[in-house]
Amino acid sequence: MALDSFLLDLLEDPVDHGTLIYIDSKNVLYNPRLRVAYEVRDSIPVLLPDESRPVSDEEHLAFTQDPTGRTTGQQ
């Protein structure tokens, strides 16, 4: 289930407070600056730094080029 647009407008990275990229097909929120991904479980973003995971170069490229990716924050 996709995250609500209102919620996406409010989300930011808990570490650098910048925007994230929501990749619905992978169920993750991605920070391309820090190259970490946060899981979305049952439509709930898990934005805990200890729960994030590093992203490989291949995943970074896939996440940043995904046409369905949506940037969080006020648009």
C-alpha positions in Angstrom: 0.0 0.0 0.0 1.4 3.4 -1.0 2.1 6.1 1.5 -0.4 9.0 1.8 0.6 12.2 -0.1 0.0 14.3 3.0 2.4 12.1 5.0 5.0 12.3 2.2 4.8 16.1 2.3 5.9 16.0 6.0 8.6 13.4 5.9 12.3 14.2 6.1 15.5 12.3 6.9 16.0 12.1 10.7 19.8 12.5 10.4 20.3 15.4 7.9 16.7 16.7 7.8 16.7 16.7 4.0 14.2 15.2 1.5 13.9 11.5 0.8 12.8 9.6 -2.3 9.9 7.3 -1.7 10.1 4.2 -3.9 6.7 2.5 -3.7 7.7 -0.6 -5.6 10.5 -1.3 -3.2 8.7 0.0 -0.1 11.6 2.2 1.0 12.4 5.8 1.7 15.8 6.6 0.3 18.3 9.3 1.2 20.6 9.7 -1.8 23.0 12.1 0.1 23.8 9.6 2.8 23.0 6.5 0.7 20.8 4.9 3.2 17.3 3.3 2.9 14.6 3.2 5.5 12.0 0.4 5.3 8.3 1.1 5.2 6.4 -1.6 7.2 2.6 -1.9 6.9 2.5 1.7 5.5 4.5 3.0 8.4 7.9 4.6 7.6 10.6 3.3 10.0 12.8 6.4 10.1 15.1 5.3 12.8 18.9 5.7 12.0 19.7 2.4 13.7 17.1 0.6 11.4 18.4 2.1 8.2 20.6 0.1 5.8 23.4 1.1 3.5 22.7 1.1 -0.3 25.0 -0.3 -2.9 26.0 1.7 -6.0 23.6 -0.4 -8.1 20.7 0.3 -5.8 21.5 4.0 -5.7 21.3 4.2 -9.4 18.1 2.2 -9.5 16.5 4.3 -6.8 17.5 7.7 -8.3 16.4 6.7 -11.8 13.1 5.0 -10.8 10.3 6.9 -12.6 7.8 6.2 -9.9 10.0 7.7 -7.2 8.5 10.7 -5.3 10.5 13.2 -3.4 9.2 13.9 0.1 8.7 17.4 1.5 6.5 20.3 0.5 6.1 20.4 -3.3 
